[in-house]
């Protein structure tokens, strides 16, 4: 995986067919660079295919967004 990704870049992991996980009960299939702060974190298939919202895992960012029709849509302030 590259050390740095442009904002909003998806980097699909090579082999996601096995049953390995990076976290408790979640199967991560890609790395994703936050479109606001460029923090790189792992995302699940549900997040990649617009079935779940993504939340940035960066220390100073709490952006929430999802992918809709190949575009990033940020959560509107409440």
C-alpha positions as CSV (number, residue, x, y, z in Angstrom):
1,X,0.0,0.0,0.0
2,X,1.3,3.5,-0.8
3,X,2.4,5.6,2.2
4,X,0.3,8.5,1.1
5,X,-3.0,8.7,-0.8
6,X,-4.8,11.7,-2.3
7,X,-8.0,12.7,-0.5
8,X,-10.9,10.2,-1.2
9,X,-8.7,7.6,-2.8
10,X,-9.8,3.9,-2.5
11,X,-7.1,1.3,-2.5
12,X,-8.6,-2.2,-2.8
13,X,-6.7,-4.9,-0.9
14,X,-5.3,-7.8,-3.1
15,X,-6.8,-10.9,-1.5
16,X,-10.0,-10.4,0.4
17,X,-11.3,-13.9,-0.2
18,X,-9.9,-15.4,3.0
19,X,-11.6,-15.1,6.3
20,X,-8.9,-12.9,8.0
21,X,-10.0,-9.7,9.7
22,X,-8.1,-6.6,11.0
23,X,-10.6,-5.8,13.7
24,X,-13.3,-7.5,15.9
25,X,-15.7,-9.2,13.5
26,X,-15.2,-6.8,10.6
27,X,-13.8,-7.8,7.2
28,X,-12.0,-4.9,5.7
29,X,-11.6,-5.0,1.9
30,X,-10.0,-1.6,1.1
31,X,-8.0,1.3,2.4
32,X,-9.6,4.7,2.1
33,X,-8.1,8.2,2.4
34,X,-10.4,10.7,4.2
35,X,-11.5,13.4,1.8
36,X,-11.0,16.1,4.5
37,X,-7.8,15.2,6.3
38,X,-6.3,12.4,4.1
39,X,-6.1,10.0,7.1
40,X,-5.9,6.5,5.7
41,X,-8.1,3.8,7.3
42,X,-9.6,0.5,6.4
43,X,-13.2,0.2,5.2
44,X,-15.6,-2.7,4.9
45,X,-17.5,-3.9,1.8
46,X,-20.7,-2.4,3.2
47,X,-19.0,1.0,3.4
48,X,-17.6,0.7,-0.1
49,X,-20.9,-0.2,-1.6
50,X,-23.0,2.6,0.2
51,X,-24.6,0.3,2.7
52,X,-23.0,2.0,5.7
53,X,-21.6,5.5,6.6
54,X,-17.9,6.0,7.0
55,X,-16.4,8.0,9.8
56,X,-12.8,9.3,9.7
57,X,-10.5,7.6,12.3
58,X,-8.1,10.5,12.4
59,X,-7.2,12.1,15.8
60,X,-8.3,15.6,14.7
61,X,-11.1,14.8,12.2
62,X,-14.6,13.4,12.6
63,X,-15.9,13.7,9.1
64,X,-18.8,11.4,8.2
65,X,-19.6,10.5,4.6
66,X,-20.8,7.8,2.3
67,X,-20.3,6.9,-1.4
68,X,-23.4,7.6,-3.6
69,X,-23.2,7.1,-7.4
70,X,-19.4,7.2,-7.3
71,X,-19.4,10.5,-5.4
72,X,-18.6,11.3,-1.8
73,X,-21.6,12.8,0.1
74,X,-20.8,14.3,3.5
75,X,-23.3,14.0,6.4
76,X,-25.2,17.2,6.9
77,X,-24.8,19.0,10.3
78,X,-27.7,18.2,12.7
